[in-house]
Amino acid sequence: MDKQRATNVVMHESLITRQDREILAGHRAFTLWFTGLSASGKSTLAVQVEKALYKRGLRTYILDGDNVRHGLNKNLGFSPDDRQENIRRLAEVAKLFRDAGIINLTAFISPYIQERELARSLSTGDDFLEVFVDCPLAVCEQRDPKGMYQKARLGIIKEYTGISAPYEVPPNPEIHLRTDLMSIEECTQSIMEYIISQDLIPL
């Protein structure tokens, strides 16, 4: 059944702009979009990068895939359609955080190129950085902190990314990290060096 959509919704402009908020914060707003298999290190890395940014006095917020499914997206499952709607909503939230002048770090599997490109399309250009947290499936399965891969292998969990559902590798991410070969500290340093080189945060 098609959902009825409102036809009388009008955008309201604020007197305070994103640029005003960025000036107040003292830095630009942007999104670090972490993508990769489950247990590749997305959330762990996002936490460490946020810590490094916070120590510099920058305004930050993490949007974690598991966390948002407890509230905003608790009505969504893991079918392809629900996965796409999950990312669509989160892409819009990331956009709102940018408009608020906040650096946001998103940690979702976001397995499909199309949905990641949708998230990018909501940005203004250089304020969306795709971070491919690259880790071989075998290593992710060895880590498997929540036992999800084992359940997927047994057929208990259906449509699990990397096992019974696809993961589409980013063709041109701004940042590509091999978390099976690099430490969390090395990965964090690589991200910080990149965003400094792009003049996204002050030295």
C-alpha positions as CSV (number, residue, x, y, z in Angstrom):
1,M,0.0,0.0,0.0
2,D,1.4,3.4,-1.0
3,K,1.9,5.8,1.9
4,Q,-0.1,9.0,1.7
5,R,2.3,12.0,1.4
6,A,1.7,15.5,2.5
7,T,1.4,18.0,-0.3
8,N,1.4,21.2,1.9
9,V,4.9,20.9,3.3
10,V,7.0,24.0,2.9
11,M,10.7,24.5,3.7
12,H,11.4,27.3,6.2
13,E,14.6,29.2,6.1
14,S,16.5,30.2,9.3
15,L,18.1,33.6,9.8
16,I,21.2,31.7,11.0
17,T,23.1,29.9,8.2
18,R,25.4,26.9,8.3
19,Q,28.3,29.3,7.7
20,D,27.3,31.3,10.8
21,R,27.3,28.1,12.8
22,E,30.7,27.0,11.4
23,I,32.2,30.4,12.3
24,L,30.8,30.0,15.9
25,A,32.3,26.5,16.1
26,G,35.6,27.6,14.6
27,H,35.7,24.8,12.1
28,R,34.0,23.4,9.0
29,A,31.2,20.8,9.2
30,F,31.6,17.6,7.3
31,T,30.8,13.9,7.4
32,L,33.2,11.0,7.8
33,W,31.2,8.1,6.3
34,F,32.7,4.8,7.5
35,T,31.7,1.8,5.5
36,G,32.8,-1.8,5.6
37,L,31.9,-5.3,6.7
38,S,30.6,-6.0,10.2
39,A,33.6,-6.3,12.6
40,S,35.9,-4.5,10.2
41,G,36.5,-1.8,12.8
42,K,34.1,1.0,11.8
43,S,32.7,1.8,15.2
44,T,36.0,1.4,17.0
45,L,37.7,3.7,14.5
46,A,34.9,6.3,14.6
47,V,35.2,6.5,18.4
48,Q,39.0,7.0,18.3
49,V,38.7,9.7,15.5
50,E,36.0,11.5,17.4
51,K,38.3,11.5,20.5
52,A,41.1,13.0,18.5
53,L,38.8,15.7,17.1
54,Y,37.3,16.4,20.5
55,K,40.8,16.9,22.0
56,R,41.3,19.7,19.4
57,G,38.1,21.4,20.7
58,L,36.0,20.5,17.7
59,R,32.2,19.8,17.8
60,T,31.5,16.2,16.9
61,Y,28.8,13.5,17.0
62,I,28.9,9.7,16.1
63,L,25.9,8.1,14.3
64,D,26.4,4.4,14.9
65,G,24.4,1.8,13.0
66,D,23.4,-0.3,16.0
67,N,22.5,2.8,18.1
68,V,20.1,4.4,15.6
69,R,18.3,1.0,15.2
70,H,17.3,1.4,18.9
71,G,15.4,4.6,18.2
72,L,15.1,6.4,14.9
73,N,15.2,3.2,12.7
74,K,13.8,0.6,15.2
75,N,11.0,-0.1,12.8
76,L,13.4,-1.3,10.0
77,G,14.7,-4.8,9.4
78,F,17.5,-6.0,7.2
79,S,15.9,-6.6,3.8
80,P,17.4,-4.8,0.9
81,D,14.5,-2.3,0.9
82,D,14.8,-1.7,4.7
83,R,18.6,-1.3,4.4
84,Q,18.2,1.3,1.8
85,E,15.6,3.2,3.9
86,N,17.9,2.9,6.9
87,I,20.7,4.6,5.0
88,R,18.4,7.2,3.4
89,R,17.2,8.4,6.8
90,L,20.8,8.4,8.2
91,A,22.1,10.3,5.2
92,E,19.4,13.0,5.9
93,V,20.4,13.1,9.5
94,A,24.1,13.5,8.6
95,K,23.0,16.4,6.3
96,L,21.2,18.0,9.3
97,F,24.3,17.7,11.4
98,R,26.4,19.4,8.7
99,D,23.9,22.2,8.6
100,A,24.2,22.5,12.4
101,G,27.9,23.0,12.0
102,I,28.9,19.7,13.5
103,I,31.5,17.1,12.3
104,N,29.6,13.8,12.2
105,L,31.0,10.3,11.9
106,T,28.8,7.6,10.6
107,A,29.5,3.9,11.3
108,F,27.2,1.8,9.1
109,I,27.9,-1.2,6.9
110,S,26.0,0.6,4.1
111,P,26.7,-2.2,1.7
112,Y,25.4,-0.8,-1.6
113,I,27.2,1.8,-3.7
114,Q,23.9,3.4,-4.7
115,E,22.9,4.2,-1.2
116,R,26.3,5.6,-0.4
117,E,26.1,7.8,-3.5
118,L,22.7,9.0,-2.3
119,A,24.3,10.1,1.0
120,R,27.1,11.8,-1.0
121,S,24.5,13.6,-3.2
122,L,23.1,15.4,-0.2
123,S,26.5,17.1,0.4
124,T,28.0,20.2,-1.1
125,G,31.1,18.6,-2.5
126,D,34.1,18.2,-0.2
127,D,32.2,17.9,3.0
128,F,31.5,14.2,2.6
129,L,34.4,11.8,3.0
130,E,33.9,8.1,2.4
131,V,36.2,6.0,4.6
132,F,36.4,2.4,3.4
133,V,37.3,0.3,6.4
134,D,38.7,-2.6,4.5
135,C,39.2,-6.0,6.2
136,P,39.0,-9.5,4.7
137,L,35.9,-11.5,5.5
138,A,38.0,-14.2,7.1
139,V,39.5,-11.7,9.6
140,C,36.1,-10.2,10.3
141,E,34.7,-13.7,11.1
142,Q,37.6,-14.4,13.4
143,R,36.8,-11.2,15.3
144,D,33.0,-11.6,15.2
145,P,32.5,-9.9,18.7
146,K,28.7,-10.4,18.6
147,G,28.7,-13.9,17.1
148,M,26.7,-12.7,14.1
149,Y,28.8,-14.4,11.4
150,Q,28.5,-17.8,13.0
151,K,24.7,-17.4,13.2
152,A,24.7,-16.3,9.5
153,R,26.7,-19.4,8.6
154,L,24.2,-21.5,10.4
155,G,21.3,-19.9,8.6
156,I,19.9,-18.4,11.8
157,I,20.4,-14.9,10.5
158,K,19.2,-14.3,7.0
159,E,20.5,-11.7,4.5
160,Y,23.7,-11.0,6.4
161,T,26.2,-8.9,4.6
162,G,29.3,-10.8,3.4
163,I,27.6,-14.2,3.9
164,S,24.1,-14.2,2.3
165,A,23.9,-10.6,1.2
166,P,26.4,-8.6,-0.9
167,Y,28.9,-5.9,0.1
168,E,29.8,-3.6,-2.8
169,V,33.3,-2.3,-2.4
170,P,33.7,1.5,-2.8
171,P,35.4,2.2,-6.1
172,N,36.8,5.6,-5.1
173,P,36.7,6.3,-1.4
174,E,38.5,9.4,-0.1
175,I,40.2,7.3,2.5
176,H,41.0,3.5,2.3
177,L,42.2,1.7,5.4
178,R,43.3,-1.9,5.8
179,T,42.4,-2.6,9.4
180,D,43.9,-6.1,9.2
181,L,47.3,-4.6,8.5
182,M,47.1,-1.2,10.3
183,S,46.6,-0.5,14.0
184,I,43.7,1.7,15.2
185,E,46.3,4.3,16.0
186,E,47.7,4.2,12.5
187,C,44.2,4.4,11.0
188,T,43.3,7.3,13.2
189,Q,46.5,9.2,12.3
190,S,45.8,8.6,8.5
191,I,42.3,10.1,8.8
192,M,43.5,13.1,10.8
193,E,46.3,13.8,8.3
194,Y,43.9,13.6,5.4
195,I,41.3,16.0,6.8
196,I,44.0,18.4,7.8
197,S,45.4,18.2,4.3
198,Q,42.0,19.1,2.9
199,D,41.7,22.2,5.2
200,L,38.7,20.7,6.9
201,I,40.0,21.3,10.4
202,P,42.5,23.9,11.7
203,L,46.1,22.8,12.3
